[in-house]
Amino acid sequence: MPDIFRILARKGFTIAELLISLSILGVMAAFIIPKLLDVSQTDLYNQRTKDALAAVAGAYSAYKAAHGGSIPGNFNGAMILPYLNYVEQQNGGTIDWSPGLGTLPCAPTMGADPCLKLHSGGILTISTRGFGGTNPNNVLIYWFDPDGTPSANPTDYSGTSTMILLYYNGFVTTAGGMLPNTCDSNVCPLNTANTFIDPPYIRW
């Protein structure tokens, strides 16, 4: 019988061949799937953070437009709240802070900063501190937790919050883009008094 007929006459794979193939696929999946999930979560956190940056910048611009382009001397971070699009104010619980700093409370009635749940599911903490001046390096500080829940280990980099910096001139960035001699109404200069870094999910 010609070789072609032998090939056509073969019914399929043997059990041993199928088991070997499934074993190989299982090993590959064990390595590939976690990496794909990690990349997907990283992209999600990165996009949510960029959306939060845009929301803060947009709210600040909207406030200025509604007040003749001027910012009063007593301006603080919470004054953009009416111009933010959010789901609800969170009046309890905690969110992640910067690596090594633990968690932030969401209980404004007890003196903590207000926390807003955004449509993305992340939580934005609204600082009640002021600019402390009208120079380009004067800043308001916000914190954004992309998953809105505290991590099992809030002192590592998993799911930690991003520091959002809103400068007096409207420039918005994260800790990684902090300008030299950045100041707010409490700390000046901020960048030498504390060490803040971007979480690893931040990509520009």
C-alpha positions in Angstrom: 0.0 0.0 0.0 1.4 3.4 -0.9 2.5 5.7 2.0 -0.4 8.1 1.3 -2.9 5.4 1.9 -1.3 4.4 5.1 -1.5 8.0 6.4 -5.2 8.2 5.3 -6.0 4.9 6.9 -4.7 6.1 10.3 -7.7 6.9 12.5 -6.0 9.5 14.9 -3.7 9.9 17.8 -2.9 7.2 20.4 -3.8 7.7 24.0 -0.1 8.1 24.8 0.3 10.9 22.2 -2.8 12.7 23.5 -1.5 12.5 27.1 1.9 13.8 26.2 0.3 16.7 24.2 -1.9 17.6 27.1 1.0 17.6 29.5 3.0 19.9 27.3 0.0 22.3 27.0 -0.5 22.2 30.8 3.2 23.2 31.4 3.0 26.0 28.9 -0.3 27.3 30.4 1.2 27.2 33.9 3.9 29.7 32.8 2.0 31.8 30.2 -1.4 32.4 31.9 -0.1 34.1 35.1 2.1 36.4 33.0 -0.9 37.3 30.7 -3.0 38.1 33.8 -0.2 40.2 35.3 0.2 42.2 32.1 -3.6 42.7 31.9 -3.8 44.0 35.5 -0.8 46.2 35.0 -2.4 47.7 31.9 -5.7 48.2 33.7 -4.1 50.0 36.7 -2.0 52.1 34.4 -5.1 53.2 32.4 -7.2 53.8 35.5 -4.4 56.1 36.8 -4.2 58.0 33.6 -7.9 58.5 33.7 -7.7 59.8 37.2 -4.9 62.3 36.2 -7.1 63.5 33.4 -10.1 63.8 35.7 -8.1 66.0 38.2 -6.7 68.2 35.5 -10.1 68.6 33.9 -11.8 69.5 37.2 -9.1 72.1 37.9 -9.6 73.6 34.5 -13.4 73.6 34.9 -13.0 75.4 38.3 -10.8 78.1 36.7 -13.2 78.5 33.8 -16.2 78.9 36.2 -14.3 81.5 38.3 -13.0 83.8 35.6 -9.7 82.0 35.3 -8.5 82.9 38.8 -7.6 80.7 41.7 -8.2 82.2 45.2 -5.5 82.3 47.9 -7.4 79.9 50.1 -7.8 77.3 47.3 -7.4 73.7 48.5 -7.6 70.3 46.9 -11.2 69.7 47.8 -12.5 72.7 45.9 -12.4 70.8 42.6 -14.8 68.2 44.0 -17.9 69.7 42.4 -16.2 69.5 39.0 -15.2 65.8 39.3 -17.3 63.0 37.8 -17.5 60.2 40.4 -19.8 57.5 41.7 -19.9 58.3 45.4 -18.0 59.5 48.4 -16.5 56.7 50.5 -17.0 57.4 54.2 -15.2 54.4 55.7 -12.4 51.9 55.2 -8.9 52.4 53.9 -7.0 52.4 50.7 -3.3 51.8 49.9 -0.9 54.6 50.4 2.6 54.9 48.9 5.0 51.8 49.3 6.2 51.7 52.9 3.6 54.1 54.2 0.7 51.6 54.9 -2.8 52.8 54.3 -4.9 55.9 54.1 -8.3 56.2 55.9 -11.5 57.2 54.1 -13.3 58.9 57.0 -13.7 62.7 56.3 -16.0 63.1 59.4 -13.0 62.1 61.5 -10.6 64.5 59.9 -9.3 62.4 57.1 -9.4 63.5 53.5 -12.5 62.7 51.4 -12.2 59.5 49.2 -14.2 59.4 46.0 -15.1 56.2 44.1 -14.5 56.8 40.4 -16.4 55.1 37.6 -13.3 53.0 36.9 -13.6 51.4 40.4 -10.5 53.2 41.7 -10.5 55.5 44.8 -9.3 59.1 44.6 -8.3 60.8 47.9 -9.0 64.5 47.8 -6.4 66.5 49.7 -7.7 69.3 51.8 -4.3 71.0 51.8 -3.6 74.1 49.8 -1.0 75.2 47.2 0.9 77.3 49.7 1.8 79.8 47.0 1.2 80.8 43.4 4.6 79.7 41.9 4.7 77.0 39.2 6.2 74.6 41.7 3.4 74.9 44.2 1.3 71.8 44.2 -1.8 70.0 45.5 -1.4 66.3 46.4 -4.0 63.5 45.6 -3.7 59.8 46.0 -5.2 57.3 43.7 -5.7 53.6 44.5 -6.5 51.8 41.2 -8.3 48.8 42.7 -9.9 50.8 45.6 -9.0 48.2 48.3 -6.0 47.8 50.6 -3.5 45.2 49.6 -2.6 42.2 51.8 0.8 43.8 52.2 0.4 47.6 51.8 4.2 48.1 52.4 5.1 46.5 49.1 4.4 47.6 45.5 1.3 45.4 44.8 -1.7 47.6 44.2 -0.3 50.6 45.9 -1.6 54.1 45.3 -0.1 56.6 42.9 0.7 60.1 44.1 -1.0 62.6 41.8 0.5 66.1 41.7 -1.6 69.1 40.5 0.6 72.1 40.1 -0.7 75.7 40.3 -0.3 76.2 36.5 -2.4 73.2 35.8 0.4 70.7 35.1 -0.5 67.2 36.4 1.9 64.3 36.9 2.8 61.5 39.3 5.6 61.2 41.8 8.0 60.1 39.1 7.5 63.5 37.3 7.8 65.7 40.5 9.5 69.0 39.7 12.4 70.2 41.8 11.5 72.2 44.9 7.9 71.2 44.8 5.9 72.7 47.7 2.4 72.5 49.2 1.0 74.4 52.2 2.4 71.9 54.7 5.8 70.8 53.3 8.4 72.7 51.4 10.4 71.4 49.6 8.3 68.2 49.3 10.7 66.1 47.2 13.6 66.4 49.7 11.4 65.9 52.8 10.0 62.6 51.6 10.9 59.9 49.1 7.9 59.1 46.8 8.1 56.8 43.8 5.7 55.6 41.2 4.3 52.0 41.5 5.6 49.6 38.9 2.3 49.7 36.9 2.8 53.3 35.9 4.1 53.6 32.3 4.2 56.6 30.1 
